[in-house]
Amino acid sequence: MKITTAFLPTLFICLSAIAQEQTAPFSLRADLLQNPSQVYEHGISKDIPLEQAVLSGGRFQFCQVNSRYPMFSWVLPSQYQSAYQILVASNRQMLQNDSADIWNSGKIKSNNSTGVLYSGPALQASTCYYWKVRTWDQYGKPGRYAAIQVFSTGKEPDDYRLPSFVLIRTPQQPLKTSTPDADNVLYDFGKDAFSQIKLSVNAQHHDDTLILHLGEAVTPDGHVNKHPPGSVRYRMIKIPLQQGQHVYQPDITPDARNTKKNAILMPAAIGEVLPFRYVEIVRGGYTIDNVSRYMVSSTFDDTATTFQSGYKSLNQIWDLCKYTIKATSFSGYYVDGDRERIPYEADALINQLSHYATDAEFTMAKRTLNYLIDHPTWPTEWSLQNVLIAWNDYLYSGDLRLAKKLYPDLKAKLLSALAREDGLISTRTGKQTPAFLQSIHYAAFDANAQLKDITDWPPPKFGGTDIMGETDGFVFADYNAVVNAYYYAGLEAMAKLAKAMGNTADADHYKREAARVQTAFQRVFIDKQTNLVVDGEGVSHSSLHANFFALAFGLIPHNKVPGVLSFIHSRGMACSVYGAQFLLDGLYKVNDADYALQLLTSTDKRSWFNMMREGATMTMEAWGQEYKPNQDWGHAWGAAPANCIIRYIAGIQPITPGFGEVEIRPQPGLTGPIQLRYKTIRGTIEEEIENTPARCRLQLTLPGNMTGHIYLPFATDKATVSMDGKVIKAVYNGAYYEIRNIAPGRHTFEVYSRN
């Protein structure tokens, strides 16, 4: 090919422009908000400037920064950062001229691109601010400034306060229409959603009435199920019609139970919602021109994480769980389903991990934790989960401010006041004094005047004498293994949080206490004859739960793991959808990926496949209707596979807060080829995995400012390891080949048997 000399300058300019553009940061966030300039009206996106919306007197909704000293973050192209400069101004024109009247950080030598605190004068209320950032690469070369981001502050900012949030309404059309009989038309939207109905009707008379049925389930003959089981939803609505063509959006009547004390209420700008998939309309003297619904949810990036494997059922379960996280975000908090709409700590913990796995959104977890601190629920283990949620928040977002604010409360929620001399805790030894209950903000909840151990839910005979329950026969004692396994995990998390805050005295204290509890746990709860974990002190029974919680939290000595695994295999899925999270955690943490995948993709009654088989398009509260008769069909605590697929099958977990260092330890098992895109606070990780007994191949892309530590699974140390086509030395640890300190960019790793 011949290139003329006249063309070369143009080519050089184009390539230079592309290179410069690639050095500009992108995906800016102010106080973790991804798009604070987007404006909504009653949940519908509007293409108007934020500056105009701020002056509208409350007509429009938008996310607001409520901190006087917000936190900034950004994403880099495939490079390391050695310094940054942030400009904050009161108008766009000033920033366009690279000037700033509010704050100019100057060149700050730092590789930090997450959790960067604003250090200018306190931001004022109800004001628009403009900011941008540029960075220097690892060679000291400056890049271009990022595109300007604008955000607004709230009416009552504080030094630190969580940002506000918006709910959105997405219009949707039915995917199918059918006629179950001559008098009715059924519209199927394909998936269940917390929604509002909208109809366009042409009526012949002014006194006609349209009857419609909204529901989550249908009968075998194709009608909306008007008598669904448990808390599966159904609603009949009668609409008085006006003569001629009109659009109707009937209000959803609030439910008596899910709008009472402790429930999260829907904001007035959105209105009430009902979960439904199907709409059935009774024919009459009118013409239905259009049927649609508005799905209500929090903002959710459907493209943030994508996953595809060679295992069809695993892909279906991923889709089920990912959609669950989006659909159940309708209130802006992690709630337990439509029956109650109450935040519970256990629901929040699983929801948080699966939310992080499906979208790089961090404010909902913070908002829910902040709420739960003052609105605790009754199970002992749930209180301890507050600390785990706080640690996950910091680990994934890189933002420690909420944990700092809540630190005194988190110390109380750890329940150390209930400990005896060897460190083990109990709720049944008279230590739940009024002062203790006040310290954890506890008031009577569901007739429970104090905390009470739960293990799993529901218990036997809950909702009927034939209900077997989900506790695997757990025998409760004064000192229980599951509670103390959680206590150990909480102590470890508190030690790490205290260290991050610079509180070395507390960090050392919690580290010592964790070691003491570990010793006491193994002495009291591990049976010397069976080498299994018993349910409680003085109890001979060993449940599945006592063993998988101990395994998940690292309390089983290495030499006893095989026996515990054998016992776990013998029990199957003898736990609830909540317990399944920690069962899978335990299995993957000891590299039992094949059995974990077997449970994930099972078609038994106790499986995620069974939820779909029974008609749900979100994860259920239980494995099926027979296991919890009052269950609902939209419960995110059943969505554990979403985070297990990312954290274990793809093997992606942050090592340092904010993904500065990431572990890539895939456990694909027999899934076939895997393709994955996973968005983090630092940018998107991409994986392509091909795994056979003879070869494992990983194509990996790491975003800028992220260092990877790679662990390639292989069954033998008699193998060759290569990186980007060159044979390298790698340490074999008995299950993986370790390749550490991998720089950003695209890399190909292979391990294969030697000939």
N, C-alpha and C positions, 0 to 999 in steps of 0.2 A: 504493500500500500504506500502510495506517495503522499506526503504531507507538505503542502506549500508553506513557504516561510511566512506568508501573510497570515496563515491560519495559526501559527505557533503562539504569537502573543495572546490571541483570544483564548486558546487552549490553556495557556499558563494562567491567565486571569481567572478562568472558570475553575481550574483545579485549585488555585490559591483560595478562591472564595469558598469552595467546598471545604478545604482544609481548615480555614478559619472558622467556618460555621460549626465544624465538628468539635472545635475546642471550646465552644460556649456551653456553660451549664444549662440544664433544662429541668423540667418537672419541679419548678420551685414550689415551696410550701411555706406558708406563714402559720405558725402554731399548728403544724401538721395538716392544715387545710389544703386540699389539692386544687381547688378551683374556687377561691373565695370571691371572685368577681362575678360568678354566675348568678343571675337573678331569676326568681320564680314568682309566679302569682298563683296562689292556691295550688301549689305543687306543679304547675306547668311552666316549663322553661320559657323565659322571655328574652328576646334579643334587644335589651336596652342597657345602657351604661350603668355601672354600679353607682356612679356619682348621682345620676338621676334618681335611682331607686332609693338612695339614702334620704333624699329630700321629699319622698312621696308620702310621708306621714303614716307609715305602717302598711301601705297597700301591698308592698312587695316583700318577699322573704329572700334572705341570703345569709350565708354563714358569716358570723362576725368574730373577729379576734377580741377577746375580753381581757387580755393581759396587757398591762402597761409596758411590759418588757417581754415581747414574744420571742419565740424560738424560730430560727430559720433553718431550712435544709434545701438541698438541691442534688441533682444527679449529674454525674460527669460522664463524658464519653470514655472510651476505653483507655484510661491513663490514670496515673496517680497525681494527687494534688500536693503541692508543697506550700501554697499560700492562697489567701483569698482576700477580696475587698468587697465590702457591701456598701451600697449607697441607698439611703432612705430619704425621700423627698415629699413635699406637700403637694407637688403637681407633676404631671407627666413631662411637660416641656423641659423642666429642669433636669430630669434624669436623662432625657434624650440628648442633652448637652453634657452628659457625664458630670453633672453637678448635684449637690445634695444640701438642702437647708435644714434637714432634721438630723441626719447622722451620716458621717463618712468614717467608716471603720479604719481607713488607711489599709496598707498592706499588712495583713496578719500572717505571720509564718506559722502555719498549722495545716495538717492534713485532714482536719475535721470538716466534713460536709453535711453532717447531721447534728442536731442539738446545738446549733450555734446561737447563743443568746444575744439579743439586741442590747446594746450598751449605751444607747443615746438617752436623751431626756425622755421622761415618762410620756407615753402616747396619750393623747386626749380622747375624750369620749366622742362617739358619733362623728368620726372624722375619717376621711379616706386618706390612705397613705400608699405611696408607690415605692417599690424597691427592686433592685437588681443586684447581681453579683457577678464577679469575674474571678477566675482562678489562675494560678501559675502551675505548670506541670512539674514533674519530678526533676526536670532539667533547668527549672527556673524561667521557662518561657511563658509570658503572659498570654492568656486567651482572650476571646471577645467577651463582652458583657452578655449576660442572658437577656432574653426578652423581659420586658417590664411586667411585674405582677402588681395588681392593685388589690387592696383589702380595706375593709371598713372596721372600725372599732365599735363596740357595743355602747349602750347608754351608761353602764356602770362598770367600767373596767377596774380591775384590781391588779396588784403586782403580779399575781398569777391566778388566773381563773380559766376554766375550760372554755373553749370556743362554743358558740351556739351552733345549731345544726338545722337543716331543713329536711323535710320529707318531700318526695316527688311523686307525681301521679303520671303514670305512663299509659297512654291509650292503647288498647288491644282489641283486636277483632277475633271472633270465633274462628276456630280452625275447621270445624265440621258442623253441619246442620243435618238433623234427621227428624223424622215424623214417627214417633212411637205409636201414634194412632191418628185417626182423622181429626181429632179435636185439639191436638197439642203439637207444638214444634219445640225441639230440643236443640239448644246451641251449646257446643262444647268448645271451651277455650284451650283445651289441651293440657293445661296445668292449673292446679289450685293456686289461688292468690288472694291476699287480703285486698279487697277491691270495693269499688262502687260501680253501680250499674248505670248505663245511659241508653236511652231508647229514642228512636225517631219514629213517630206514629202518625198515620193519617186516619182520623176518625170521621165516620159519617155523621155521627150525632154528638150533641154536646153532653149527653148524660151517660155515655158508655163508660164502663169500668174495665180496665185491663188487669188480669190476674197473672202474676208471674211467680215462679218458684226458683229460688236460688239454692244451690246445694253443692256439697263436696262429693257426694256419691250418687250413683244411679242404681236402680233396681235391675234385675236380669232382663226385664222386658223394655228397658230403655227410657224409663221415666226418672226424673229427679227423685231420689229417695226421701220421702216426706217423714219417715220415721227412722232416721239413721241411728246407729248404736252410739252409746257413750256421749262424748262431746263433739262428735262429727256434726258439722253445722248444716242446718236447713232453715230457710226463712221464706215465708209467703208474703208478698207485697201486693196490695191493691192500689191501682193508680186511677183516680178519676180523670177521664179524658176530656179535652176540649175539642170541639168540632174543627176539622181541618188538620193541617200539617203542623206538628209541634214536637219539640224535643223535651224529654222528661229525664230528670236525674233524681229519683226519689231518695230521700234520706234513709240511711240505715239506722234503725232504732237501737240505742245502746242496750247492751246486755246487762242484766242486773248484777251478775256476779263479777264480770271482768271490768267493772267500773267502780267497784267499792274500794275500801281501804287497802292500801299497799299496791293497788293496780296502777299501771302507767296509763294515763288518759291520752286520747288523741287530741292534737292541737286544733283549735278552732279554725285555723286557716285550711285544714285538710278535711276535718269532719270524721264521722264514724265509718268504720270499715267492717266487712264480713268476709271470711274466707269462703270462696266458692270457685268451682270450676264450671259448673253447668247452670244454664238458665233455661227454664221451661216456660213457655208462654201458651196460655189457653187462647185458642182462636175465637174471634168475635167479629163484630161489625166494624172492623178497622184493618188497616194494612200496616204491617211492620216493615218500615223502610230500612232500618238499621238497628242492630243490637251491638253494643260495645261495652267495655268496662274500663275503668281506670285502676290499674294495679298501683297500690301505694307501697312505697319502700323508701329506705334511705338511699342516698346516692351510692351507686355500685358500678364498678367498672367491669363489665362482662369480659373484657379482653385482658384483664390484669394477669390472670392465670389460666392457662389452657393445658389440658392433659389428654393424651391419647396413648393407648397401649394396644397390644395385640390380643388382649383378653376382653371380649365384648362385654361380659357381665361386670368387669371392673370399671369399664368406661361408663356403663349405665349407672353404677353406684356412685361414681364420681359426679356425674351430671345430677343425680338425685340430691346429693349432699351439697354441691355447690349452689344449686337452685334454692335449696332450703335456707342457706345462709342469706341469700338475697331476699327471698320472700318473707322470712320471719323478721326482717329488719324494719317492719312497717311502723313501729312505735319510736324508733330512734334509740332503743335500749335492747339489751338482751333479755327477753322475757321468756316465760316457760310455756308459751302456747296460748291459744285463744281462750281456753276455759278460764284462766285466771289473769293472764297478762301481768304477772308479777316477776320481777327479777329474783332469781335464786342463784346462789353462789355457784352451785354445781353446774347448772345450765350455762352460767356466764363463762366458766372456765373452759368448757368444751367449745362453746360458741366462739369465744375469743380465739382459740387456736385455729379453728376452722375458718374463721373470718380472715385471720392473717394468711391462711393458706390459699384463699380464693380472691382476696382483694387487699391491696396495700393501704388499708384504711385503719387508723388507730384511735380515732377520737371516741368511737362508740364503746370500746372496751374501757377507756378512761372514764367516760360518763357513767357507765354501769357500775364500775368499781366505786366511784365517788358516791353513788346512790346507795349501794349496798352497805357501805360503812355505817351509815345512819339508819338503815332499814334492814337489819339482819333477819335471817330466817332461822328456823329452830334446830337443824341438825348440827351436831358437834363438828363433823368433818367439813361441813360447809363453811364454818367460821375460819378454819385453817386454810381454806382455799383462797381467802382474800389475799394472803401473802403470796401464793403462787401466781395469782392473777397480776399482782403488782410487779413481780419479777418478770413475768412474760411481757408485760407492758414495756418495761425498760429494755428488755433484751431485744424485742422486735422493733420498737420505735426509736430507741436511743434517747428518749426523753425521760429524765429522772424526776421531773418537777412534781408530778402527782404523788409519787412514792414519798418524796420528801415532805410534802404537805400532810400526807396521811400517816407519816411514820409513827407518831405516838399511838394512833389507833391500830395500826398494823401490829405493834408490839402487844397490845391488849388482845387482839384477835388471835394471836398465836397461842393463847390459853396457858401460858406458863404458870399462871396462878393456880392451876389445877394439878400441878406436879407434886409427886412424892419425892422421897430422898434420892431414889435412883434415877429420877428424871422422867419416868412414865407419868402420863396424865390420865385422869378419870373424872367424869361428870357425876359420878354416883357415890362420892365419899364426903359429901357435905361441904364442899368448898365453893359451891355456886352461891355466894353471899350476895346480898343486895348491892354491895359496893362492886363486886365482880361483875354482876349483870349490868350495872350502870357503866362500867368501864368499857364494855363492848356494845353499849347502846341497845341492849336487848330489852324488849317488852314482850309480853305474851304473844305468841304467834300460833294460830290454829289450836288454841287451848293448851299449848305447851308453855308453862310458866318459866321453864328453864331450858337450857340446851339438852339435847337427847341424842344419843348415838343412833346412826341410821344404817350404816354399811351399804345398803342398796335399797331400791324402791321399785315396786311396792313390796311390802312384807306379805307373808302368807295370809290368806283369807281376806285380803283387802278387796272389798267389793263383792265378796261371795265366798262361801265355805269351800268351793271347788277351786279357788285361785291358789296356785302353788307358791306364788311369790317369787322374788328374784334374789333371795339372800343365800341360796344353796344350803339351807338348814343352819345358818350361822347361829351359834349359841352365844348370847350376850353375857358378859361378866362385868365386874367392876372395872377391870382394866382390859381393854379390847385391843386386838392386834391392828385392826384397820385404822382406828383413831390414832394409835401411836405411830403407825407408818406415816400417816399424814403429818403428825407432829414432827417427826424426823425431817420430812421433806420441807416443812415450813421453817424449821430451824436453819436448814441449809440455805434456803432462799433468803431468809433474813440476814444471815451472815454475809451473803453476796451483796444485798442491798446496802447494808451498813458500810461495807467496804467501799462501795461506789460513792457513798455520801461522805467518805473520809472519816467515818466514825470507827476508828480502829479498835477502840475499847469494846464497843458493842459487837463488832465483827468477830473479835477473838472470843468474846463470851458466847455468842451463838454457835461458833464453830466448836468450842469445847462442849457445849450442851448437846450438840448434834452427835458428837462422838460418844458422849455418855449415854444418850438415848439409844444409839445403835448397839452399844454393849448390852444395855439392859434389855432391849428388844430381843436380841438373839439369845440371851440367857433365859428370859421368861417365856417367850412365845415359840421358840423352835424346839420341837419335841426331840429328845435325845434318841428315842428308838426309831421313829419314822423319818426324822430329819425334815419333817414338814412343819409349816407354821400352823399352830392351833389358833382357834378363834379368840381365846382370852385366857387370862391367868387362871390356872386351876381347871381348865376345860380340856377335854381329850379330843373333841371334834375339830377336824381341819376342813374348812370350807375352801371353795375355789377363791373366794374374795381375800381371805387372810393371806393366801399364797401369792395371788397375782399383784395385789397392792404392794406387798413386801418386795416382790421381784421388780416391779415398776420403779420403786423408789430406792433400789440398790441396797436392800437390807438382807439379801440372801448371800451367805458366804459362797465363794466361787466353787468350792468342792461339793456344795449341796445343791447347786443349780440343776444338774441333770435329774436328780430325784424329784425336785419341785416341778420341773418341766414335764416329767412323766405323769405326775399327778394332775397337772393342769390339762394335759392332753386327754386324760381319762374323763374329765368333767365336761368337756365340750363348752358350749356357750351357756353355762348355767348361771348367767347374770343378766342384768338389764342392758338396755342400749347405753345407759350411763356407764355401767361397769365395764362394758366392752371397750371403752376408751383406754382404760388402765390395763385391761387384759392385753390388748394389742401393744400398748406401751411396753409392758413387761416382756412380751415375746420378742419384739423387735430389738429391745435393748440387749438381749442375750443372743441375737442373730438367729432366732428361730423364724426366719422369714417364710419358709414354706408353709408351716402350720398357720401363721398369721394370715397369709394369703388365702389359705383354705377357708378360714373363718370369714374373711372379708367377702369372698365370692360364693359362699355357701348358698344353697337353695332350700335348706331346711326351713322349718317354721320359724326358728330363731335366727333370722337373717335379714339383711337389708333387702335382699331380693323378695322376701315375703311381704315387706311393706308395699312394694310395687305390685306384687301379685294381688294383694287385697284392695288395690285401687288408689293408693296414696301417691302423690307426686312430690310431696315433701316428706322428710323422715317423720315417722310416727313417734309418739311418746313411749311406746312399747313395741315389742317385736310383732305383735298382732293383737287383734281385739280380744282374744281369749286370755291374754296375759294381763290386761288392765282394762276392765269393762268401761271405765269412764274416760278413757284416753282420747286425746285429740290427734288430728292428722297434720299438725304443723309444729313440730317440737325440735328445735335445733340441738338439743342435748343428744339426739340420736344421730348427729352428723359427724361422728368421729372419723369415718373413713376419709373425709376431705383432708384433715390435717395429717392423718397417717400416710396417705399417699404422698404428700409433699415431704413430710419429715423423715419418712422411713423408706418407702419404695423408691422415691427420687433421692432421698437421703440428704435433703437440704435443711440445715439448722444453723442459726447464728451462733458463733463462738463468743464474739464480743458484741456488746450492745450496739444496735444500729447496723449490724452486718458488716462491720469493718473487717472482720475475719469470719469466714463461713466454712463449715464442714460440709463436704459432699461425700456422703457414705451411702451409696445406693444399695438397696436390698430388693432388687426386682423380682427375684424368684423366677417362676416360669410364666411371667406376664407377656412374653414376646417383646418385640421392639417397643420402646417408649419414646415419645416426643413430648417435651414439656417447655413451657414458658412460665416463669414465676417472678412476679414483680415484688421487689422489696423496697424499703425506704431509700435504698442506695441505687436502685435500678433493677433491670430485669436479668435474671439468670435463665439461660437456655440449656437444655439437655437433650441429647439423643443417646439412648442406651440400647445396645444389643448384647444380650447375655445368653450364653450357652455353657454347658459344662466344660467345653474346651477353650472358650474365648469370651472375654468381656471387653466391649468397646464402648467408650464414653466420649462423645463430642460435647464439649462444654464451652459456654460463653459466659464470662464474668463481666459485670459492668465496671465502670471506672471506680477507683478508690476502694476496691474490694480485693482482699487476699484470700485465696482458696487453699484448703487443705483437703486433698483428695484421697479417698480410700476405695480402691478397686476390689470388689469381692472376688475371691478365688479359693478353691478348695485345697490347693497344694502350694508348697514353696518351690516346686520344680517348674518354674514358669519364666517367661521373658516379658519384660515390661517396656513399653515405648511411650514416648511423648512427642507428638508432632512428627512422627516418622523416625525418630532416633531412639535407639535402645538406651535406657537409663537404669541406674541402680535405684531400687526401692526396697524399703524395709518391709518384711513380711511379719505380721503379728499373730498368725494363726488362723485368720479369716480374711484379712485384707492386705493388699499392698499399699503402703503409705507413700504419698508424694506431696510434700509440703511446700508452702510458700509460693503458690502459683499466682502469677500476675494477671491483671485484667486482660481481656481479649478472648479470642477463640482458640481452643486447644483440642487436640485429639489424643486420648489415652487408650492404650490397649494392653491387655495382659492375656497371654496365651501359652498353652502347654508347649514345653520344649520337645522337639522331635528326638 
